[in-house]
């Protein structure tokens, strides 16, 4: 059974940093693009970014470019989202998701982890 | 990366069919077949319903179908059921440098 489990969320002050993790199981992690998607309270989905199978290609949404970094460790079946210079508008549930078809179609999602940026 | 345009809400009675539109440009929806649709119930993670414009993942009901014409993609739900009441989002690849993806603004489906 495919499982994605996010961790690392919490309360952080504006300007601070936080690192999210996503532990994958039930599939060959190194074969898939992985994504991060977020959802602010009461708002819609926003694509944060993705990373290819070997970590050599990473792409980001405009709102996080230069502040967030995606990485992965295939030996640990995990991907990460390093967030810095956090702003109140980064407050959201952050989801880890697998691209099952190499076309941006996200076939498995984690339950999400809440990040709150507030003083 | 502006959100793709979806109607805020669509409603229908049980058994009816409804269609949700997702309008973009020739740089995203109109130019590529990388359009997907997601269903999200309150407090839950999104679920993939359609990928690559019109393909259904294993386990998704055949009451859900997808299509595209020009810069507009569509999700049709036939034989509407109470359990279909949820938020629906489209997503598309964007041909920018570097490449990216964008979600639609979301549509609330209400079963009357």
Interface residues (C-beta under 8 A of the other chain):
Chain A: X35 X37 X44 X45 X46 X47 X50 X59 X60 X61 X62 X95 X100 X101 X103 X104 X105 X106 X107 X109 X110 X111 X112
Chain B: X1 X3 X33 X34 X36 X38 X40 X45 X46 X47 X48 X51 X52 X57 X87 X89 X91 X92 X93 X98 X99 X100 X101 X102 X103 X104 X105 X106
